[in-house]
């Protein structure tokens, strides 16, 4: 699953780079084009309601195939490329000393921590 996501992500990056290099004018790649490239499923006609809470920072689901907003991850929550993003002021980072930090980010085993210089 993770290899498929990486492969598709690299394909999308290459696709966008080729579009930008072959055009003499600014080219915009819209989200619908990316959704087609990644063979995303149809978005639901209605997104689930978010909780009415000051703790919920609405953000889009992760990835190209996102359709609906969700609550941002809070400090200490697990995060990664296939999970929701961290709230403002936080960054998704593997723990110091993680033997495979890339895998932790890919599999959603990193953590939302304060976004400060290390």
trRosetta pair geometry for C-beta under 8 A, 3 or more apart (Angstrom, degrees):
i j d omega theta_ij theta_ji phi_ij phi_ji
1 4 5.8 -55 -152 31 29 112
1 5 6.7 27 151 -17 63 105
2 5 5.6 -53 -151 35 36 112
2 6 6.3 35 152 -18 67 105
2 103 7.7 41 169 -139 167 70
2 106 4.7 68 -153 157 125 124
2 107 6.3 -44 -84 -73 137 78
3 6 5.7 -53 -147 38 33 111
3 7 6.1 35 154 -21 66 107
4 7 5.7 -54 -146 37 29 112
4 8 6.3 25 156 -14 64 108
5 8 5.9 -57 -146 41 28 107
5 9 6.1 31 154 -22 64 108
5 81 6.9 138 143 116 139 128
5 82 6.6 -70 -120 -74 166 113
5 106 7.3 152 78 -158 129 96
6 9 5.6 -55 -145 36 29 112
6 10 6.3 27 157 -17 65 106
6 106 7.1 -22 -60 -125 108 128
7 10 5.9 -56 -148 37 28 108
7 11 6.3 31 152 -21 63 107
8 11 5.4 -51 -146 35 34 115
8 12 6.4 35 154 -20 65 103
8 38 5.6 80 179 -123 129 89
9 12 5.8 -53 -150 34 31 110
9 13 6.5 30 152 -18 64 105
10 13 5.6 -52 -146 36 34 111
10 14 6.3 34 154 -18 66 106
11 14 5.8 -56 -148 38 30 110
11 15 6.2 34 152 -23 64 108
11 37 7.3 -173 120 166 109 114
12 15 5.5 -53 -146 34 31 115
12 16 6.3 29 157 -16 66 105
12 34 6.2 50 -141 -139 123 98
12 37 6.0 122 -101 117 87 140
12 38 6.7 -5 -71 -63 124 102
12 64 6.6 -150 -111 -61 162 151
13 16 5.9 -55 -148 38 30 108
13 17 6.2 29 154 -18 64 109
14 17 5.7 -56 -145 39 30 112
14 18 6.2 32 156 -20 65 106
15 18 5.9 -55 -149 35 27 110
15 19 6.6 27 152 -19 62 106
15 29 7.7 113 120 -127 99 152
15 37 6.2 -153 57 -138 177 153
16 19 5.7 -54 -151 35 32 113
16 20 6.4 27 154 -16 66 108
16 29 5.4 -97 -115 0 91 159
17 20 5.8 -59 -147 40 31 108
17 21 6.1 24 158 -16 67 111
18 21 5.9 -59 -140 40 29 106
18 22 6.0 14 166 -10 66 114
19 22 6.5 -66 -141 41 22 100
19 23 6.3 11 165 -14 61 119
19 27 5.1 -136 153 110 101 149
19 29 6.0 109 77 -67 163 114
20 23 6.3 -67 -144 37 24 106
20 27 5.9 -148 -94 50 53 112
23 26 7.4 60 121 -165 129 4
23 27 4.2 123 22 -36 170 122
29 33 5.3 -109 -170 73 79 138
29 34 6.4 84 146 -48 109 96
30 33 5.3 105 61 3 70 100
30 34 7.5 -139 104 2 41 88
31 34 5.6 -56 -151 41 41 111
31 35 6.1 46 150 -25 71 104
31 64 7.4 175 -153 -162 79 75
32 35 5.5 -50 -146 34 33 114
32 36 6.5 34 154 -18 64 102
33 36 5.8 -55 -153 35 31 110
33 37 6.4 33 150 -21 65 107
34 37 5.4 -51 -145 36 36 115
34 38 6.2 17 161 -3 68 110
34 64 4.6 -123 145 -156 118 123
35 38 6.2 -66 -143 49 26 98
35 40 4.2 -68 -159 31 81 131
35 64 6.4 -173 -81 151 54 96
35 65 6.4 110 -125 -107 81 59
36 39 7.4 24 -176 -76 33 40
36 40 7.7 -60 -55 24 22 89
37 64 7.8 -61 70 161 100 157
38 64 4.9 127 -2 90 158 138
38 65 6.0 -123 109 -58 135 97
40 64 6.6 -135 -63 113 129 91
40 65 3.7 175 -123 -118 116 96
41 65 7.1 57 30 -165 70 126
43 67 3.5 164 -128 -133 106 130
43 68 7.4 151 -160 -40 105 81
44 47 6.3 133 73 -82 114 48
44 67 6.4 118 22 131 74 148
44 68 7.0 -2 43 -50 109 125
47 67 6.7 -177 -90 123 106 91
47 68 3.4 153 -131 -126 122 117
47 69 6.6 82 150 30 157 69
48 68 6.6 72 29 167 71 156
50 56 5.5 163 165 154 114 147
50 58 5.8 -112 -39 -95 175 102
50 69 6.2 -47 -50 105 132 107
50 70 7.1 164 -100 -138 108 30
50 71 6.1 139 -151 -57 111 85
51 56 5.2 156 68 -40 90 151
51 71 6.9 -3 33 -61 98 135
52 56 7.8 -108 -128 38 8 134
53 56 4.7 90 66 -3 92 102
55 71 7.7 27 117 -160 76 132
55 74 7.1 -17 -179 -79 101 138
56 71 4.1 -78 -141 -114 90 112
56 72 7.6 139 -166 26 48 71
57 71 6.6 93 49 -159 50 65
57 72 4.1 -20 74 19 104 122
57 87 4.8 111 32 -128 144 98
57 88 6.5 -152 -154 -1 163 91
58 69 4.4 12 -171 173 102 137
58 70 7.4 141 -145 69 61 18
58 71 6.9 -51 -92 -97 45 46
58 72 7.5 -8 48 -24 2 87
59 69 6.4 143 72 -152 21 83
59 70 6.5 -36 68 65 73 67
59 71 7.5 50 25 175 86 14
59 72 4.6 78 -4 -74 127 90
59 84 6.6 118 78 -169 119 99
59 85 5.4 -106 143 54 156 104
59 87 7.9 -149 -29 -101 132 52
60 66 4.7 84 162 146 103 150
60 68 7.7 152 -144 96 63 25
60 69 5.9 -63 -91 -102 45 61
60 70 7.6 52 179 19 16 79
61 65 7.8 -52 103 95 122 67
61 66 3.7 176 69 -131 88 97
61 67 6.6 8 26 35 133 55
61 68 6.0 52 -25 62 117 64
61 69 7.5 -156 -29 -121 70 16
61 70 5.5 74 -80 -3 72 119
61 84 6.8 -74 -132 -97 50 78
62 66 6.4 168 70 -73 15 119
62 81 6.7 156 166 168 141 40
62 82 6.2 169 91 -153 138 20
62 83 6.2 67 -3 82 146 21
62 84 6.0 -153 -29 -101 101 27
62 85 6.2 136 -83 -42 96 81
63 66 5.6 144 70 -40 67 88
63 81 7.6 79 -72 161 93 76
63 82 7.0 22 -47 -120 127 55
70 84 5.3 -109 94 -104 128 131
71 84 7.2 34 83 177 51 164
72 84 6.3 -172 -133 152 36 117
72 85 6.1 -41 -134 88 89 72
72 86 6.2 51 176 162 102 21
72 87 3.9 123 115 -81 132 68
72 88 7.5 48 125 -12 173 60
73 77 3.9 -146 -172 86 101 138
73 78 7.5 -112 -146 72 141 38
73 79 5.0 -164 57 -80 169 110
73 83 7.0 50 -57 132 137 114
73 84 5.2 150 -38 93 93 102
73 85 6.7 -142 16 116 100 24
73 86 4.8 -56 70 -102 101 54
73 87 6.5 -136 74 -20 46 76
73 90 7.3 -121 93 102 87 146
73 92 7.7 65 64 -84 143 101
73 112 4.7 178 117 -42 112 145
74 77 5.2 96 55 -19 59 121
74 86 7.8 130 -89 -150 9 73
74 87 5.8 20 -101 -5 52 129
74 90 7.5 152 -161 -30 30 165
74 112 6.4 159 110 84 20 148
75 87 7.7 -62 -37 42 66 116
75 90 5.9 -150 -83 -100 69 134
75 112 5.7 -124 -111 108 30 102
75 113 6.9 69 -144 -117 79 34
75 114 7.1 11 -116 -53 116 71
76 111 6.3 -23 -144 -167 29 113
76 112 6.5 -36 23 65 23 87
76 113 7.9 75 -66 -86 43 63
77 86 7.4 167 63 -110 107 81
77 111 7.1 147 77 -151 33 66
77 112 5.0 18 53 17 82 121
78 83 6.7 126 117 -24 84 180
78 108 5.7 66 148 157 108 84
78 109 6.3 -32 -151 -121 113 32
78 110 7.1 116 -160 67 62 39
78 111 6.4 -51 -104 -96 42 60
78 112 8.0 -15 38 -8 3 84
79 83 5.2 -147 -143 81 47 125
79 84 7.1 -83 -123 78 89 59
79 85 7.0 63 -153 -139 126 30
79 86 5.6 -34 -88 -56 164 92
79 92 3.9 -114 107 -118 131 114
79 108 6.4 -102 156 -148 16 70
79 110 5.4 -53 73 81 77 89
79 111 6.6 101 22 -141 92 13
79 112 5.1 88 -18 -53 135 84
80 83 5.0 75 47 15 74 106
80 92 6.5 176 -76 178 30 138
80 104 7.0 -142 -99 143 117 53
80 105 5.1 154 -137 -173 84 38
80 106 6.3 -16 -178 82 123 8
80 107 6.0 -83 -160 77 171 30
80 108 3.3 -129 30 -87 128 44
80 109 6.4 35 -58 12 135 44
80 110 5.4 129 -79 23 78 97
81 105 5.9 65 -26 149 95 82
81 106 5.6 -14 25 -121 124 42
81 108 7.4 -110 40 -63 53 71
82 106 7.5 39 -9 176 104 48
82 107 7.6 -18 30 -138 119 21
82 108 5.5 -79 62 -48 88 113
83 108 4.2 101 -27 -124 122 119
85 92 7.0 -102 -146 -32 62 125
86 90 3.8 -117 159 102 126 110
86 91 6.1 -170 56 -104 152 8
86 92 5.3 -176 -22 -52 119 80
86 112 3.8 154 -116 -125 118 112
86 115 7.9 150 103 -50 139 109
87 90 5.2 60 61 21 69 121
87 112 7.1 66 22 -174 76 145
89 114 6.5 -32 154 -138 86 70
89 115 5.8 -161 178 27 34 104
90 112 4.4 28 162 -180 136 99
90 113 6.4 147 -154 71 85 19
90 114 6.3 -64 -106 -99 63 29
90 115 5.7 151 -156 -28 9 94
91 112 7.2 155 72 -146 23 58
91 113 6.3 -34 62 65 74 72
91 114 7.7 11 18 125 85 21
91 115 3.9 105 -26 -97 104 93
92 105 6.8 108 132 -127 112 89
92 110 5.0 87 172 102 85 128
92 111 7.3 168 -146 83 57 22
92 112 5.9 -33 -90 -88 63 63
93 110 5.7 -171 95 -177 18 118
93 111 6.6 -34 66 63 67 70
93 113 5.4 -54 40 32 115 118
94 98 4.0 -79 157 18 120 162
94 101 3.7 -159 38 -137 158 85
94 104 4.1 101 -110 78 111 144
94 105 6.2 -80 -49 -45 101 84
94 109 7.6 35 -118 99 87 79
94 110 4.6 -77 -75 -110 53 98
94 111 7.8 95 -129 16 21 76
95 98 5.0 121 62 -56 72 102
95 104 7.6 -128 15 -161 75 166
95 110 7.6 -171 -22 -138 62 61
95 111 6.5 51 -63 11 83 120
98 101 4.5 107 86 -79 124 74
98 104 5.3 -46 -174 -20 148 151
100 103 4.0 12 133 24 119 120
100 104 6.4 144 97 -23 72 85
101 104 5.4 -52 -148 33 37 116
101 105 6.5 36 155 -17 68 102
101 110 7.6 58 -162 -93 74 111
102 105 5.9 -56 -154 37 32 108
102 106 6.3 30 151 -18 66 109
103 106 5.5 -55 -144 39 33 112
103 107 5.9 10 165 -1 69 115
103 109 7.6 -2 121 43 75 123
104 107 6.4 -67 -136 49 22 95
104 109 4.3 -97 -147 80 73 95
104 110 4.8 104 137 -62 102 78
105 109 8.0 -76 -39 52 20 67
105 110 5.1 22 -89 -28 59 136
